[in-house]
Amino acid sequence: MQARQIAVAVPTVTVQDSVARAVRLMALSRLPGLIVVDARGRPRNVLPGTQVLQMAVPGSYREDPALVRAIDEAHADIFWQELGNLTVGDCLLREPARVITVGLDGTLLEVAALMSRQRSPLVAVVDQVGVLVGAITLDRLLTRLAILDPDI
């Protein structure tokens, strides 16, 4: 089976998009991250959901579990709204995650090897000129592999 057969269209973002928009897209699409594309639709980076959380959660809370427990539930539930005017580009300035790509004819083994080597739950599938045509998530890959194995 080739990458083109299990790749799905996914929403993308640019560096100018707001982090709030990125969070909504990840949540609504149930994605572990988003592919950041340039003006020509070519994938440039991956914005992992964990990186968005790192931006959203103030450092003092990340480093001190006792301080986090001191925040009442009502305020704890809305912490992410503090992202304000942050953009996807702001998130990428700290630690840009390189996008992992595979060609349309990549095999499931190739996709699995890329994901495991790069520790990425998302691989961009690109055409011959590098334009994004879809993506494969870890969930989608594992589901496909389980379907192919009659013993599971």
N, C-alpha and C positions, 0 to 999 in steps of 0.2 A: 504494500500500500504506500502511496506517495503523499507528501505533505499537502499537495493541492486537494486531495480527496477528503482531508479532515479539517483543513483550514476553514475558519469562519470569519465573516466580516466583523470587525470590532470597531468601536468608536476610538478615535484618536484625538490627541490634543497637540497644540503647538506651545512653544515657550511663552507666548503672550497670553494664553488662556489662564483664567483664575484657578487657584487650587480648589476653591469651592466647587467650581464646575467639574474639575477632575474627580473630586470625591463623589459627586452625584453620579457621574458616568460610571465609575467603578462600582458603586452600590447598585445602581439600576441594572447594570449588565453583569453583575456578579463576577467581576474580574479582579485578579490579585494585583493588577497594575495596568498601566496604559502605555501605549506606544506613542512617543513624541515624534511627530513628523515635521519635515521642513516644508517650505512653500510648494515644492514640487511633489509632495506626497511620499517622500522617501523617509524611511524610519531612521532616526538619529539617536534616540535614547529610549530607555524604558523608565517610566516613573512608577516605582513599586509603591504599593499602598503603605508599606512599612516606612518608607521615606516621608510620605505625607504625614504619617503619624508622628514621626520624629520632629517635623516642623510644627505640628499642632500642639504637641505636649511640651510645655516649658521644661527646660533642662532641670530645674530644681525638682520638678515632680518626677522626672525620669530617674533621677539619682537618689531620691529619698522616698521609699515606700510609706514611711510613717506620715510624711507630709501629705501624700495622696489620700490616705485614709482619713485625714482631718477635714477634707473638703466635703461639704454636704452633697447629697445625691442630686439635688436640683442643679447645682452649679457644675457638678462633675459630668452631668449628661450633656452639657452644652459647651464644653471646652473647645471643641473643634470650630465653633463659630468665631473664635478669636483669630482665625486665619486672615480675616480682613481682606486686604488688597494684595496678598501674596499671589505670585504667579507661578506657573509650572517652572519657568526659568529660574525663579528664586530657589525652588527646591533642588534644581539640578546644579546650582552653583556650588553647593556643599559637596556632594558626592555623586557626580553623574554616572548613572548605571548605563553601561554600553548596551546597545541593542544587539540582540542575538538574532541573526537571520539565517534562513535556510531557503534554498531554491524550491521552485514548484515540484521538482522531481526528487526532493529529499525523501529518504525513507524514514519509517517510524523509529528505527534504530538510530539514525542520524539525529533526529529530533531529540530522542531520549538522551543520547550522549551529550548533545549541546546543553540541554537543560541541566543535566547532572554536573557537567564540568563547570558551567558558569553559575550554578545554583540559582537558576532563573525559572520561575513558574510560567513564563511567557516567551514564545519564540515568534518572531515576525516571519511571515512567508512572503517572499518578494519575487517579482518577475525577472526577466533577463536583464532589464535595465535598472533594477533596484527599487522599483516602485512597489509599495505595500499592496498586496492583494488580500491579505487576511492574516490571521494569527492562530496559533495552537497553544492552548493553555495546558497546564499540567493535568488538570481535571479531564479535559477532553482527550488527551493522549492516554491516560490511564484507563479511561472508559473504553476507548477503542481497543486497547491491548487486552482488556478483560473480555470484551466481546469476541475477540479473535481466539481466545483460549477457552475451549469447551469445558475444561476441567475446573474453571472458576465459577 
